[in-house]
Amino acid sequence: VIVLFCIIFCTALMSASRNLHKPMHIFLCNLVVSDAIGCTSSVPKQLHVILTGDTQIFYSSCIVQMFWIHFFSISEIFTLTVIATIVICTLAAVIAGSQTILIIPLKLKDKDREVDGIHCDNMGILKLSASDTRINESYGSALIVVDVVALGIIGYTYFKIIVECKKSRLNQARNKSIETLITHFLALSIFFVAIFVAILVPRFIKKTEDSASRNIKSASQLAVFVVPIANVTIYLFRTKALKKAIVFHCHRLMLVF
C-alpha cells in the first residue's frame, strides 16, 4: 500500500511539475506505471489468502494474473533498455500475450492442481499440465535469451557513456552523467538479479514436496516484487529534480493551509 501510494504520488508530481517533463522523467514515469502493474498484479490476492486462508484461485484468474506479471517484468526490461512508451507497451503486450495464449490450450492434470509458489507463473502452470509443454519451455528459454541480449545492449551503452564522460572537459556535465548512470545502474542491477532469480530458481527446483524447496521457490518469486520498492526508493532519493519538486509542492500546500 505504501509503495503504491509512493508510485501514485510520483506520477502526480511529475504530471504537475513542468520542469519534470523531460526524457529522463518520462523514463521514470514508464517505470512507475510498470511498478504499479507489478504491485497490483499479485499482492491483492496474497492479502486475500493471508486474511481469509482461502488459497483457491479460478483458472481464468490465474491466467490473467500470469499475463500481468509477465507484462510487468517485460515492460521493465524494455523500459531499462529503451525509452519509447508506445514501443515498450506494444512489445510487452505482444510477448506477455503470446505466453498466455500458449498456456491456454494446455490440459491440466485431473488431481494435482496446486500451483507452487505465491502467484501463477509460466513454469508453475506448465508443471500442472498433462499436455506436451516443449513449445512453452522453448519459448520461455528464448525470453531468457532476450533478457541477456537486453543486458548486453545496456552494458554496451554504459561503456559508450563512460568513454564519452572521460573525453568531456565539462565537469558539471560529466558529474551529472555519472550520477544518472549510477542511479540507473542501481535500479538495473536490482531488477536483473530479481528477474534471473525468479526465472532460474523454479527451473532448477523441479520437486517441491519438502517445505524447504517450496519456501525457496516462493522467496524467488517474491524477489520480483522487490523491484517496485527499490525503484521508488532509488529514484525518489537520488533524483535531485524530484526532491526539489517535492519540497516546492509541500511548501505550497503549507502556505494554502
VEXPALO-234504 format. One line per field, with one value per residue: residue in three letters; z, y, x of N, C-alpha, C in turn; residue number from 1. Coordinates in nm, 3 decimals. Example, Ala and Ser with C-alpha at 12.3 -4.5 7.8 and 13.67 -1.06 7.14 Angstrom:
BEGIN
residuo	(ALA, SER)
n.zz	(0.780, 0.708)
n.yy	(-0.569, -0.225)
n.xx	(1.319, 1.285)
ca.zz	(0.780, 0.714)
ca.yy	(-0.450, -0.106)
ca.xx	(1.230, 1.367)
c.zz	(0.780, 0.787)
c.yy	(-0.330, 0.003)
c.xx	(1.320, 1.290)
num	(1, 2)
This chain:
BEGIN
residuo	(VAL, ILE, VAL, LEU, PHE, CYS, ILE, ILE, PHE, CYS, THR, ALA, LEU, MET, SER, ALA, SER, ARG, ASN, LEU, HIS, LYS, PRO, MET, HIS, ILE, PHE, LEU, CYS, ASN, LEU, VAL, VAL, SER, ASP, ALA, ILE, GLY, CYS, THR, SER, SER, VAL, PRO, LYS, GLN, LEU, HIS, VAL, ILE, LEU, THR, GLY, ASP, THR, GLN, ILE, PHE, TYR, SER, SER, CYS, ILE, VAL, GLN, MET, PHE, TRP, ILE, HIS, PHE, PHE, SER, ILE, SER, GLU, ILE, PHE, THR, LEU, THR, VAL, ILE, ALA, THR, ILE, VAL, ILE, CYS, THR, LEU, ALA, ALA, VAL, ILE, ALA, GLY, SER, GLN, THR, ILE, LEU, ILE, ILE, PRO, LEU, LYS, LEU, LYS, ASP, LYS, ASP, ARG, GLU, VAL, ASP, GLY, ILE, HIS, CYS, ASP, ASN, MET, GLY, ILE, LEU, LYS, LEU, SER, ALA, SER, ASP, THR, ARG, ILE, ASN, GLU, SER, TYR, GLY, SER, ALA, LEU, ILE, VAL, VAL, ASP, VAL, VAL, ALA, LEU, GLY, ILE, ILE, GLY, TYR, THR, TYR, PHE, LYS, ILE, ILE, VAL, GLU, CYS, LYS, LYS, SER, ARG, LEU, ASN, GLN, ALA, ARG, ASN, LYS, SER, ILE, GLU, THR, LEU, ILE, THR, HIS, PHE, LEU, ALA, LEU, SER, ILE, PHE, PHE, VAL, ALA, ILE, PHE, VAL, ALA, ILE, LEU, VAL, PRO, ARG, PHE, ILE, LYS, LYS, THR, GLU, ASP, SER, ALA, SER, ARG, ASN, ILE, LYS, SER, ALA, SER, GLN, LEU, ALA, VAL, PHE, VAL, VAL, PRO, ILE, ALA, ASN, VAL, THR, ILE, TYR, LEU, PHE, ARG, THR, LYS, ALA, LEU, LYS, LYS, ALA, ILE, VAL, PHE, HIS, CYS, HIS, ARG, LEU, MET, LEU, VAL, PHE)
n.zz	(0.000, 0.083, -0.105, -0.340, -0.294, -0.298, -0.564, -0.704, -0.603, -0.706, -0.981, -1.000, -0.915, -1.117, -1.328, -1.252, -1.237, -1.456, -1.514, -1.492, -1.718, -1.902, -2.100, -1.920, -1.699, -1.813, -1.870, -1.602, -1.538, -1.699, -1.571, -1.325, -1.389, -1.474, -1.233, -1.076, -1.199, -1.143, -0.861, -0.821, -0.953, -0.820, -0.539, -0.409, -0.418, -0.261, -0.013, 0.030, 0.061, 0.296, 0.483, 0.474, 0.445, 0.228, -0.031, -0.290, -0.645, -0.940, -1.266, -1.485, -1.357, -1.270, -1.513, -1.605, -1.400, -1.441, -1.697, -1.643, -1.460, -1.618, -1.813, -1.658, -1.585, -1.840, -1.953, -1.778, -1.842, -2.111, -2.068, -1.920, -2.116, -2.357, -2.426, -2.501, -2.498, -2.637, -2.796, -2.594, -2.447, -2.649, -2.729, -2.482, -2.433, -2.653, -2.615, -2.351, -2.398, -2.595, -2.449, -2.268, -2.442, -2.540, -2.314, -2.256, -2.424, -2.302, -2.131, -1.802, -1.525, -1.370, -1.090, -0.947, -0.893, -0.775, -0.752, -0.734, -0.521, -0.477, -0.658, -0.982, -1.246, -1.552, -1.545, -1.319, -1.398, -1.617, -1.494, -1.398, -1.616, -1.837, -2.096, -2.388, -2.329, -2.455, -2.648, -2.504, -2.307, -2.466, -2.568, -2.332, -2.271, -2.486, -2.418, -2.200, -2.333, -2.468, -2.249, -2.175, -2.404, -2.394, -2.160, -2.250, -2.444, -2.281, -2.125, -2.323, -2.388, -2.145, -2.146, -2.368, -2.274, -2.051, -2.181, -2.331, -2.121, -2.009, -2.211, -2.209, -2.117, -1.958, -1.637, -1.487, -1.658, -1.693, -1.431, -1.382, -1.571, -1.481, -1.230, -1.306, -1.441, -1.236, -1.075, -1.254, -1.291, -1.037, -1.013, -1.234, -1.171, -0.942, -1.055, -1.263, -1.118, -0.953, -1.149, -1.284, -1.073, -1.016, -1.255, -1.301, -1.062, -1.019, -1.239, -1.174, -0.935, -0.938, -0.797, -0.537, -0.295, -0.031, 0.244, 0.248, -0.021, -0.132, 0.008, -0.081, -0.353, -0.336, -0.218, -0.425, -0.620, -0.489, -0.507, -0.739, -0.674, -0.516, -0.675, -0.750, -0.499, -0.471, -0.698, -0.647, -0.408, -0.484, -0.703, -0.591, -0.386, -0.506, -0.726, -0.791, -0.901, -0.856, -0.576, -0.526, -0.644, -0.476, -0.232, -0.312, -0.381, -0.140, 0.021, -0.098, -0.039, 0.238, 0.264, 0.165, 0.352)
n.yy	(-0.120, 0.123, 0.148, 0.161, 0.399, 0.578, 0.546, 0.648, 0.906, 0.995, 0.988, 1.181, 1.401, 1.432, 1.487, 1.730, 1.905, 2.108, 2.132, 1.876, 1.746, 1.592, 1.382, 1.201, 1.197, 1.110, 0.854, 0.765, 0.783, 0.583, 0.360, 0.385, 0.337, 0.070, -0.043, 0.000, -0.174, -0.412, -0.422, -0.444, -0.674, -0.918, -0.889, -0.807, -1.051, -1.212, -1.086, -1.140, -1.419, -1.436, -1.306, -1.447, -1.716, -1.864, -2.039, -2.095, -2.042, -1.930, -2.078, -1.904, -1.658, -1.707, -1.719, -1.455, -1.317, -1.419, -1.313, -1.030, -1.020, -1.110, -0.910, -0.689, -0.755, -0.776, -0.522, -0.367, -0.454, -0.363, -0.092, -0.022, -0.065, 0.073, 0.400, 0.452, 0.487, 0.386, 0.180, 0.013, -0.066, -0.197, -0.410, -0.544, -0.620, -0.790, -0.998, -1.091, -1.158, -1.359, -1.559, -1.619, -1.708, -1.942, -2.096, -2.135, -2.347, -2.581, -2.890, -2.951, -3.156, -3.404, -3.443, -3.326, -3.002, -2.789, -2.490, -2.418, -2.192, -1.832, -1.699, -1.720, -1.841, -1.894, -2.133, -2.258, -2.329, -2.492, -2.718, -2.837, -2.931, -3.176, -3.203, -3.182, -2.981, -2.872, -2.667, -2.441, -2.435, -2.395, -2.144, -1.995, -2.023, -1.882, -1.625, -1.579, -1.555, -1.317, -1.144, -1.156, -1.048, -0.789, -0.704, -0.706, -0.501, -0.280, -0.285, -0.227, 0.032, 0.161, 0.143, 0.309, 0.555, 0.599, 0.621, 0.857, 1.034, 1.044, 1.172, 1.421, 1.763, 1.921, 1.955, 1.969, 1.862, 1.609, 1.506, 1.505, 1.319, 1.087, 1.059, 1.010, 0.773, 0.600, 0.590, 0.471, 0.231, 0.110, 0.060, -0.106, -0.326, -0.438, -0.510, -0.700, -0.900, -0.985, -1.073, -1.279, -1.457, -1.518, -1.646, -1.854, -2.010, -2.162, -2.333, -2.495, -2.610, -2.868, -3.051, -3.008, -3.119, -3.115, -2.878, -2.692, -2.660, -2.554, -2.313, -2.184, -2.152, -1.987, -1.761, -1.686, -1.606, -1.392, -1.212, -1.060, -0.866, -0.699, -0.515, -0.287, -0.151, -0.095, 0.068, 0.298, 0.388, 0.432, 0.622, 0.826, 0.924, 0.973, 1.137, 1.464, 1.665, 1.564, 1.564, 1.839, 1.922, 1.797, 1.931, 2.191, 2.170, 2.076, 2.295, 2.486, 2.372, 2.395, 2.671, 2.718, 2.593)
n.xx	(0.084, 0.194, 0.401, 0.250, 0.113, 0.331, 0.408, 0.182, 0.194, 0.442, 0.384, 0.177, 0.321, 0.518, 0.350, 0.236, 0.451, 0.614, 0.883, 0.970, 0.902, 1.071, 1.298, 1.436, 1.265, 1.032, 1.106, 1.126, 0.857, 0.750, 0.864, 0.737, 0.466, 0.486, 0.570, 0.344, 0.164, 0.298, 0.277, 0.000, -0.074, -0.043, -0.023, -0.277, -0.424, -0.259, -0.286, -0.555, -0.542, -0.387, -0.554, -0.798, -0.740, -0.809, -0.692, -0.753, -0.786, -0.944, -0.903, -0.913, -0.864, -0.609, -0.470, -0.504, -0.369, -0.110, -0.057, -0.040, 0.170, 0.382, 0.370, 0.443, 0.715, 0.837, 0.789, 0.939, 1.197, 1.224, 1.185, 1.410, 1.593, 1.526, 1.387, 1.088, 0.766, 0.531, 0.637, 0.742, 0.509, 0.365, 0.539, 0.566, 0.299, 0.254, 0.447, 0.386, 0.119, 0.143, 0.273, 0.071, -0.133, -0.017, -0.030, -0.304, -0.431, -0.339, -0.394, -0.488, -0.376, -0.586, -0.596, -0.368, -0.353, -0.227, -0.068, 0.271, 0.438, 0.386, 0.231, 0.065, 0.254, 0.443, 0.608, 0.501, 0.238, 0.294, 0.398, 0.171, 0.049, -0.090, -0.035, 0.187, 0.462, 0.679, 0.702, 0.623, 0.823, 1.048, 0.991, 0.996, 1.269, 1.374, 1.294, 1.458, 1.699, 1.646, 1.641, 1.911, 2.030, 1.922, 2.045, 2.308, 2.299, 2.248, 2.480, 2.673, 2.590, 2.642, 2.920, 2.986, 2.890, 3.055, 3.303, 3.260, 3.221, 3.474, 3.609, 3.494, 3.532, 3.387, 3.313, 3.073, 2.874, 2.982, 2.978, 2.703, 2.617, 2.745, 2.625, 2.358, 2.400, 2.488, 2.259, 2.075, 2.210, 2.194, 1.915, 1.887, 2.058, 1.933, 1.687, 1.754, 1.889, 1.679, 1.493, 1.630, 1.668, 1.399, 1.328, 1.518, 1.548, 1.298, 1.326, 1.539, 1.460, 1.277, 1.122, 0.893, 0.814, 0.910, 0.916, 1.125, 1.210, 0.976, 0.961, 1.193, 1.135, 0.908, 1.023, 1.194, 1.010, 0.899, 1.103, 1.077, 0.892, 1.029, 1.140, 0.962, 0.963, 1.235, 1.282, 1.119, 1.238, 1.510, 1.499, 1.350, 1.507, 1.751, 1.722, 1.762, 1.596, 1.340, 1.332, 1.352, 1.113, 0.928, 0.975, 0.906, 0.627, 0.523, 0.577, 0.409, 0.160, 0.160, 0.147, -0.106, -0.275)
ca.zz	(0.000, 0.090, -0.235, -0.438, -0.265, -0.348, -0.710, -0.745, -0.566, -0.804, -1.109, -0.988, -0.904, -1.249, -1.414, -1.208, -1.249, -1.596, -1.527, -1.492, -1.846, -1.978, -2.131, -1.802, -1.611, -1.887, -1.840, -1.465, -1.540, -1.753, -1.463, -1.222, -1.438, -1.467, -1.091, -1.029, -1.250, -1.066, -0.724, -0.818, -1.025, -0.732, -0.396, -0.354, -0.398, -0.146, 0.107, 0.046, 0.115, 0.434, 0.569, 0.475, 0.443, 0.105, -0.125, -0.422, -0.747, -1.066, -1.372, -1.564, -1.276, -1.271, -1.645, -1.606, -1.311, -1.508, -1.805, -1.591, -1.400, -1.730, -1.872, -1.569, -1.596, -1.976, -1.971, -1.702, -1.921, -2.225, -2.018, -1.883, -2.237, -2.448, -2.372, -2.602, -2.428, -2.724, -2.832, -2.474, -2.417, -2.757, -2.718, -2.357, -2.451, -2.750, -2.554, -2.241, -2.457, -2.662, -2.343, -2.215, -2.546, -2.544, -2.192, -2.253, -2.479, -2.225, -2.044, -1.669, -1.462, -1.302, -0.944, -0.899, -0.947, -0.677, -0.808, -0.641, -0.510, -0.424, -0.765, -1.104, -1.347, -1.665, -1.502, -1.224, -1.471, -1.701, -1.410, -1.376, -1.747, -1.884, -2.239, -2.424, -2.298, -2.511, -2.715, -2.398, -2.243, -2.563, -2.573, -2.208, -2.286, -2.580, -2.344, -2.120, -2.428, -2.488, -2.129, -2.181, -2.511, -2.340, -2.065, -2.331, -2.504, -2.173, -2.091, -2.429, -2.370, -2.030, -2.189, -2.454, -2.190, -1.971, -2.273, -2.361, -1.997, -1.994, -2.313, -2.180, -2.033, -1.875, -1.512, -1.446, -1.745, -1.664, -1.299, -1.396, -1.646, -1.392, -1.127, -1.371, -1.473, -1.111, -1.037, -1.347, -1.266, -0.914, -1.047, -1.330, -1.101, -0.858, -1.140, -1.332, -1.016, -0.914, -1.259, -1.308, -0.960, -1.034, -1.373, -1.297, -0.944, -1.045, -1.339, -1.108, -0.831, -1.007, -0.698, -0.425, -0.191, 0.102, 0.274, 0.216, -0.165, -0.154, 0.063, -0.170, -0.475, -0.301, -0.198, -0.557, -0.686, -0.415, -0.545, -0.845, -0.614, -0.450, -0.778, -0.732, -0.377, -0.500, -0.793, -0.578, -0.311, -0.553, -0.781, -0.505, -0.303, -0.582, -0.831, -0.729, -0.953, -0.786, -0.437, -0.530, -0.675, -0.354, -0.137, -0.366, -0.370, 0.004, 0.070, -0.149, 0.038, 0.373, 0.252, 0.143, 0.476)
ca.yy	(0.000, 0.238, 0.157, 0.207, 0.542, 0.649, 0.541, 0.745, 1.038, 1.031, 1.014, 1.311, 1.503, 1.452, 1.548, 1.868, 1.988, 2.121, 2.112, 1.732, 1.691, 1.571, 1.239, 1.123, 1.182, 1.026, 0.721, 0.735, 0.765, 0.448, 0.267, 0.399, 0.267, -0.073, -0.081, -0.005, -0.301, -0.518, -0.426, -0.480, -0.799, -1.035, -0.857, -0.816, -1.192, -1.261, -1.030, -1.217, -1.550, -1.417, -1.265, -1.543, -1.855, -1.926, -2.046, -2.134, -1.938, -1.979, -2.091, -1.780, -1.556, -1.743, -1.679, -1.308, -1.279, -1.452, -1.215, -0.900, -1.034, -1.113, -0.776, -0.605, -0.786, -0.746, -0.376, -0.316, -0.484, -0.273, 0.045, -0.004, -0.078, 0.184, 0.495, 0.478, 0.433, 0.308, 0.058, -0.070, -0.123, -0.289, -0.531, -0.613, -0.682, -0.900, -1.110, -1.146, -1.218, -1.484, -1.658, -1.657, -1.785, -2.076, -2.168, -2.161, -2.477, -2.695, -2.962, -2.970, -3.287, -3.414, -3.438, -3.230, -2.867, -2.694, -2.408, -2.394, -2.052, -1.734, -1.648, -1.800, -1.805, -1.986, -2.262, -2.319, -2.390, -2.599, -2.837, -2.896, -2.968, -3.314, -3.193, -3.160, -2.841, -2.838, -2.536, -2.340, -2.430, -2.334, -2.001, -1.939, -2.015, -1.773, -1.499, -1.562, -1.503, -1.176, -1.073, -1.148, -0.952, -0.656, -0.672, -0.675, -0.368, -0.181, -0.285, -0.154, 0.173, 0.209, 0.157, 0.427, 0.675, 0.616, 0.670, 0.997, 1.112, 1.063, 1.269, 1.551, 1.855, 1.993, 1.880, 1.964, 1.766, 1.476, 1.462, 1.478, 1.194, 0.978, 1.044, 0.944, 0.637, 0.524, 0.569, 0.373, 0.103, 0.052, 0.006, -0.215, -0.441, -0.499, -0.572, -0.820, -1.004, -1.036, -1.143, -1.405, -1.545, -1.562, -1.733, -1.970, -2.096, -2.264, -2.430, -2.589, -2.682, -2.937, -3.116, -2.918, -3.192, -3.071, -2.738, -2.607, -2.631, -2.463, -2.181, -2.124, -2.108, -1.872, -1.647, -1.644, -1.532, -1.266, -1.122, -0.969, -0.757, -0.607, -0.416, -0.159, -0.085, -0.045, 0.179, 0.416, 0.433, 0.481, 0.743, 0.932, 0.981, 1.006, 1.235, 1.598, 1.738, 1.512, 1.613, 1.982, 1.934, 1.758, 2.043, 2.305, 2.147, 2.069, 2.434, 2.549, 2.318, 2.455, 2.810, 2.714, 2.557)
ca.xx	(0.000, 0.286, 0.469, 0.151, 0.092, 0.451, 0.401, 0.079, 0.247, 0.546, 0.317, 0.110, 0.426, 0.578, 0.247, 0.211, 0.573, 0.655, 1.027, 0.996, 0.857, 1.194, 1.316, 1.472, 1.150, 0.938, 1.159, 1.083, 0.711, 0.731, 0.896, 0.634, 0.346, 0.518, 0.573, 0.204, 0.110, 0.362, 0.222, -0.142, -0.099, -0.042, -0.031, -0.413, -0.460, -0.183, -0.351, -0.678, -0.503, -0.342, -0.666, -0.909, -0.693, -0.859, -0.580, -0.801, -0.796, -1.000, -0.803, -0.915, -0.797, -0.467, -0.418, -0.499, -0.260, 0.015, -0.037, 0.002, 0.303, 0.477, 0.367, 0.524, 0.858, 0.884, 0.789, 1.054, 1.318, 1.230, 1.199, 1.550, 1.676, 1.493, 1.288, 0.984, 0.650, 0.443, 0.711, 0.751, 0.377, 0.329, 0.622, 0.531, 0.167, 0.268, 0.521, 0.306, 0.000, 0.179, 0.296, -0.060, -0.204, 0.044, -0.070, -0.449, -0.474, -0.287, -0.487, -0.432, -0.395, -0.715, -0.583, -0.267, -0.377, -0.175, 0.040, 0.381, 0.478, 0.291, 0.145, 0.064, 0.354, 0.454, 0.662, 0.408, 0.126, 0.347, 0.415, 0.039, -0.006, -0.080, -0.003, 0.327, 0.495, 0.811, 0.695, 0.620, 0.955, 1.140, 0.957, 1.049, 1.415, 1.400, 1.278, 1.580, 1.799, 1.609, 1.689, 2.057, 2.061, 1.891, 2.152, 2.427, 2.279, 2.265, 2.622, 2.743, 2.553, 2.719, 3.059, 2.995, 2.870, 3.178, 3.407, 3.228, 3.243, 3.619, 3.652, 3.434, 3.609, 3.291, 3.298, 2.933, 2.805, 3.036, 2.927, 2.559, 2.604, 2.788, 2.521, 2.244, 2.444, 2.490, 2.119, 2.021, 2.279, 2.138, 1.783, 1.910, 2.117, 1.830, 1.585, 1.801, 1.914, 1.546, 1.427, 1.701, 1.635, 1.260, 1.319, 1.606, 1.528, 1.194, 1.372, 1.630, 1.386, 1.167, 1.036, 0.865, 0.742, 0.953, 0.885, 1.241, 1.205, 0.862, 0.997, 1.294, 1.066, 0.822, 1.112, 1.244, 0.902, 0.882, 1.213, 1.031, 0.815, 1.124, 1.175, 0.890, 1.011, 1.370, 1.272, 1.066, 1.339, 1.631, 1.476, 1.296, 1.613, 1.872, 1.693, 1.755, 1.480, 1.222, 1.338, 1.319, 0.970, 0.855, 0.989, 0.831, 0.483, 0.490, 0.579, 0.287, 0.048, 0.166, 0.101, -0.251, -0.344)
c.zz	(0.000, -0.044, -0.341, -0.419, -0.320, -0.500, -0.763, -0.718, -0.668, -0.940, -1.109, -0.984, -1.039, -1.347, -1.381, -1.230, -1.393, -1.616, -1.524, -1.622, -1.940, -2.002, -2.009, -1.714, -1.679, -1.867, -1.701, -1.460, -1.596, -1.646, -1.357, -1.262, -1.432, -1.324, -1.034, -1.075, -1.172, -0.928, -0.721, -0.886, -0.932, -0.585, -0.340, -0.326, -0.277, -0.015, 0.136, 0.108, 0.262, 0.528, 0.582, 0.483, 0.320, 0.000, -0.266, -0.516, -0.874, -1.172, -1.456, -1.490, -1.274, -1.401, -1.653, -1.519, -1.376, -1.618, -1.750, -1.522, -1.509, -1.799, -1.791, -1.589, -1.733, -2.000, -1.895, -1.782, -2.035, -2.183, -1.982, -2.004, -2.333, -2.382, -2.484, -2.555, -2.515, -2.761, -2.715, -2.448, -2.521, -2.746, -2.594, -2.371, -2.545, -2.686, -2.441, -2.294, -2.524, -2.562, -2.288, -2.313, -2.556, -2.425, -2.200, -2.310, -2.395, -2.138, -1.909, -1.619, -1.383, -1.151, -0.897, -0.965, -0.848, -0.736, -0.701, -0.638, -0.466, -0.532, -0.887, -1.199, -1.451, -1.620, -1.407, -1.292, -1.559, -1.622, -1.384, -1.505, -1.776, -2.033, -2.260, -2.408, -2.359, -2.580, -2.612, -2.333, -2.335, -2.572, -2.448, -2.213, -2.380, -2.511, -2.254, -2.207, -2.455, -2.371, -2.133, -2.288, -2.464, -2.243, -2.138, -2.395, -2.401, -2.133, -2.193, -2.419, -2.255, -2.070, -2.273, -2.372, -2.108, -2.057, -2.304, -2.239, -1.976, -2.093, -2.279, -2.086, -1.940, -1.750, -1.471, -1.526, -1.716, -1.533, -1.305, -1.468, -1.559, -1.284, -1.183, -1.399, -1.349, -1.066, -1.123, -1.321, -1.142, -0.942, -1.139, -1.260, -1.018, -0.943, -1.201, -1.236, -0.978, -1.024, -1.290, -1.196, -0.979, -1.151, -1.352, -1.181, -0.968, -1.147, -1.277, -1.000, -0.896, -0.908, -0.578, -0.315, -0.052, 0.119, 0.237, 0.069, -0.196, -0.106, -0.027, -0.297, -0.449, -0.283, -0.331, -0.633, -0.620, -0.455, -0.649, -0.785, -0.525, -0.544, -0.763, -0.610, -0.403, -0.593, -0.727, -0.485, -0.381, -0.621, -0.698, -0.427, -0.382, -0.693, -0.768, -0.773, -0.883, -0.643, -0.430, -0.555, -0.553, -0.253, -0.181, -0.345, -0.225, 0.065, 0.026, -0.071, 0.178, 0.372, 0.235, 0.273, 0.595)
c.yy	(0.126, 0.260, 0.210, 0.355, 0.625, 0.656, 0.644, 0.887, 1.085, 1.065, 1.151, 1.425, 1.535, 1.515, 1.696, 1.961, 1.992, 2.098, 1.964, 1.665, 1.679, 1.421, 1.152, 1.096, 1.108, 0.879, 0.676, 0.707, 0.627, 0.343, 0.266, 0.324, 0.115, -0.123, -0.091, -0.134, -0.418, -0.535, -0.481, -0.614, -0.919, -1.005, -0.862, -0.959, -1.250, -1.210, -1.105, -1.354, -1.539, -1.390, -1.371, -1.689, -1.931, -1.923, -2.085, -2.013, -2.000, -1.982, -1.964, -1.667, -1.579, -1.699, -1.528, -1.258, -1.303, -1.351, -1.085, -0.907, -1.036, -0.977, -0.681, -0.629, -0.750, -0.596, -0.311, -0.336, -0.384, -0.127, 0.075, -0.010, 0.038, 0.274, 0.532, 0.410, 0.342, 0.175, -0.038, -0.141, -0.227, -0.420, -0.612, -0.687, -0.803, -1.021, -1.175, -1.216, -1.351, -1.594, -1.710, -1.744, -1.927, -2.161, -2.217, -2.299, -2.598, -2.757, -2.988, -3.112, -3.287, -3.392, -3.326, -3.093, -2.760, -2.620, -2.385, -2.245, -1.962, -1.671, -1.739, -1.750, -1.916, -2.125, -2.334, -2.391, -2.504, -2.729, -2.909, -2.951, -3.117, -3.318, -3.178, -3.012, -2.796, -2.701, -2.424, -2.323, -2.365, -2.184, -1.930, -1.923, -1.902, -1.637, -1.472, -1.506, -1.355, -1.092, -1.052, -1.048, -0.809, -0.610, -0.635, -0.537, -0.258, -0.170, -0.208, -0.005, 0.235, 0.237, 0.283, 0.556, 0.704, 0.672, 0.818, 1.087, 1.141, 1.167, 1.411, 1.634, 1.936, 1.910, 1.863, 1.860, 1.624, 1.421, 1.426, 1.345, 1.074, 0.951, 0.972, 0.798, 0.548, 0.490, 0.461, 0.235, 0.033, -0.014, -0.116, -0.341, -0.514, -0.572, -0.702, -0.932, -1.069, -1.120, -1.276, -1.506, -1.604, -1.660, -1.864, -2.065, -2.200, -2.369, -2.535, -2.670, -2.745, -2.998, -3.025, -2.987, -3.143, -2.921, -2.644, -2.565, -2.533, -2.322, -2.109, -2.072, -1.986, -1.746, -1.595, -1.566, -1.396, -1.163, -1.020, -0.846, -0.666, -0.490, -0.285, -0.081, -0.020, 0.076, 0.308, 0.475, 0.498, 0.615, 0.858, 1.002, 1.023, 1.109, 1.372, 1.675, 1.693, 1.565, 1.761, 2.004, 1.898, 1.872, 2.161, 2.287, 2.134, 2.209, 2.508, 2.501, 2.378, 2.599, 2.817, 2.689, 2.642)
c.xx	(0.088, 0.355, 0.374, 0.120, 0.208, 0.452, 0.302, 0.127, 0.351, 0.485, 0.249, 0.210, 0.487, 0.478, 0.228, 0.330, 0.621, 0.804, 1.067, 0.950, 0.977, 1.212, 1.347, 1.351, 1.035, 0.977, 1.116, 0.933, 0.676, 0.755, 0.787, 0.507, 0.367, 0.515, 0.432, 0.137, 0.167, 0.303, 0.080, -0.173, -0.113, -0.067, -0.174, -0.458, -0.387, -0.242, -0.481, -0.649, -0.465, -0.460, -0.775, -0.865, -0.739, -0.749, -0.623, -0.807, -0.853, -0.891, -0.796, -0.844, -0.647, -0.400, -0.403, -0.384, -0.124, 0.046, 0.020, 0.138, 0.410, 0.484, 0.455, 0.673, 0.914, 0.890, 0.904, 1.183, 1.332, 1.243, 1.343, 1.643, 1.653, 1.390, 1.192, 0.856, 0.564, 0.508, 0.713, 0.619, 0.337, 0.406, 0.586, 0.398, 0.175, 0.335, 0.441, 0.181, 0.030, 0.209, 0.164, -0.137, -0.149, 0.003, -0.215, -0.488, -0.430, -0.396, -0.419, -0.459, -0.526, -0.703, -0.490, -0.289, -0.332, -0.055, 0.146, 0.413, 0.364, 0.203, 0.155, 0.172, 0.363, 0.498, 0.567, 0.293, 0.174, 0.364, 0.283, -0.020, 0.014, -0.045, 0.148, 0.360, 0.628, 0.812, 0.699, 0.756, 1.058, 1.118, 1.011, 1.200, 1.454, 1.389, 1.398, 1.692, 1.774, 1.658, 1.839, 2.100, 2.035, 1.999, 2.281, 2.418, 2.302, 2.412, 2.705, 2.716, 2.631, 2.864, 3.078, 2.980, 2.996, 3.291, 3.385, 3.251, 3.391, 3.672, 3.605, 3.521, 3.517, 3.262, 3.152, 2.854, 2.850, 2.980, 2.779, 2.536, 2.639, 2.683, 2.398, 2.276, 2.440, 2.348, 2.054, 2.080, 2.224, 2.002, 1.796, 1.959, 2.012, 1.727, 1.635, 1.837, 1.781, 1.484, 1.496, 1.677, 1.496, 1.245, 1.395, 1.580, 1.418, 1.236, 1.465, 1.560, 1.263, 1.068, 1.017, 0.784, 0.780, 0.933, 1.000, 1.239, 1.092, 0.894, 1.097, 1.227, 0.979, 0.906, 1.165, 1.138, 0.880, 0.988, 1.169, 0.962, 0.900, 1.155, 1.097, 0.936, 1.147, 1.365, 1.226, 1.172, 1.458, 1.604, 1.421, 1.407, 1.737, 1.848, 1.669, 1.631, 1.351, 1.217, 1.302, 1.170, 0.885, 0.856, 0.903, 0.680, 0.438, 0.484, 0.452, 0.164, 0.042, 0.117, -0.051, -0.326, -0.296)
num	(1, 2, 3, 4, 5, 6, 7, 8, 9, 10, 11, 12, 13, 14, 15, 16, 17, 18, 19, 20, 21, 22, 23, 24, 25, 26, 27, 28, 29, 30, 31, 32, 33, 34, 35, 36, 37, 38, 39, 40, 41, 42, 43, 44, 45, 46, 47, 48, 49, 50, 51, 52, 53, 54, 55, 56, 57, 58, 59, 60, 61, 62, 63, 64, 65, 66, 67, 68, 69, 70, 71, 72, 73, 74, 75, 76, 77, 78, 79, 80, 81, 82, 83, 84, 85, 86, 87, 88, 89, 90, 91, 92, 93, 94, 95, 96, 97, 98, 99, 100, 101, 102, 103, 104, 105, 106, 107, 108, 109, 110, 111, 112, 113, 114, 115, 116, 117, 118, 119, 120, 121, 122, 123, 124, 125, 126, 127, 128, 129, 130, 131, 132, 133, 134, 135, 136, 137, 138, 139, 140, 141, 142, 143, 144, 145, 146, 147, 148, 149, 150, 151, 152, 153, 154, 155, 156, 157, 158, 159, 160, 161, 162, 163, 164, 165, 166, 167, 168, 169, 170, 171, 172, 173, 174, 175, 176, 177, 178, 179, 180, 181, 182, 183, 184, 185, 186, 187, 188, 189, 190, 191, 192, 193, 194, 195, 196, 197, 198, 199, 200, 201, 202, 203, 204, 205, 206, 207, 208, 209, 210, 211, 212, 213, 214, 215, 216, 217, 218, 219, 220, 221, 222, 223, 224, 225, 226, 227, 228, 229, 230, 231, 232, 233, 234, 235, 236, 237, 238, 239, 240, 241, 242, 243, 244, 245, 246, 247, 248, 249, 250, 251, 252, 253, 254, 255, 256, 257)
